[in-house]
């Protein structure tokens, strides 16, 4: 059983690769089978020795032991040779055989229980060790997310999705971060999902996915995107007004329009240039508002200017899916 315990401990250090997982399962199963067969054979041989013990005492020349290289008196060759013992040692020898039978029986039970447990839990093990397919981003998005993403991909070659949840965007060269993610999204053909409030850098990364889906927010808050122009904001600019970077903004908007196959037009996105500060912009709602609209605009949320509809388009019209 030591081999099985060693293999079970190895599971803690396994990487999330399919090849390593398959190798682990094979080794675990194979060693379990070997232990089971060994214990069963030992049990059969020792039982044979007990049943033929009297014959061994009476006919030592014809039967030295059960389990020798040749079958003797119907006993299989499965244990180490046992020579004839004198009558004086018969009691101790029989006691030892009983101990061996008990030990072998215990091993059979242990192996059987483990094999049954292994077969029943194989699906759970697969789910625990199987490679993850979704990379998750939440909170403020910085350049460090790129490095974290690359490390994740090394351990999870089957990645197919990015989930963006409750992120106000990025404050550390967000434009560069967006295009770094775009490279990786295009290379791996990744789908993107958004849940909760997804603004600025978060919204742009989401809209560059090869398939884009807005998810319901289990926290009860609505799921929505906020798109606004790229701004250079000084550290002492507490109002978040800054200076709009038209070149970078146009580059981002063009990429979004192309990814949506023209469903999100640059004309629609140009509405963001009417914002007063970084809190304003274009809102795309998963759930329609009281006026049954999904695309709204506010020049500034900080100034408490209510977002009002400026388009009749729905998320589906913009190439965005809706799911639970």
Secondary structure as GFF3:
##gff-version 3
##sequence-region A 1 324
A	DSSP	alpha_helix	2	10	.	.	.	ID=ss1
A	DSSP	three_ten_helix	11	13	.	.	.	ID=ss2
A	DSSP	alpha_helix	18	51	.	.	.	ID=ss3
A	DSSP	alpha_helix	53	58	.	.	.	ID=ss4
A	DSSP	three_ten_helix	87	89	.	.	.	ID=ss5
A	DSSP	alpha_helix	90	129	.	.	.	ID=ss6
A	DSSP	beta_strand	134	138	.	.	.	ID=ss7
A	DSSP	alpha_helix	144	155	.	.	.	ID=ss8
A	DSSP	beta_strand	161	167	.	.	.	ID=ss9
A	DSSP	alpha_helix	174	188	.	.	.	ID=ss10
A	DSSP	beta_strand	191	199	.	.	.	ID=ss11
A	DSSP	alpha_helix	201	207	.	.	.	ID=ss12
A	DSSP	beta_strand	212	215	.	.	.	ID=ss13
A	DSSP	beta_strand	224	227	.	.	.	ID=ss14
A	DSSP	beta_strand	231	232	.	.	.	ID=ss15
A	DSSP	beta_strand	243	244	.	.	.	ID=ss16
A	DSSP	alpha_helix	246	259	.	.	.	ID=ss17
A	DSSP	alpha_helix	266	269	.	.	.	ID=ss18
A	DSSP	three_ten_helix	270	274	.	.	.	ID=ss19
A	DSSP	beta_strand	281	285	.	.	.	ID=ss20
A	DSSP	beta_strand	295	298	.	.	.	ID=ss21
A	DSSP	beta_strand	308	311	.	.	.	ID=ss22
A	DSSP	three_ten_helix	316	318	.	.	.	ID=ss23
A	DSSP	beta_strand	320	323	.	.	.	ID=ss24
###
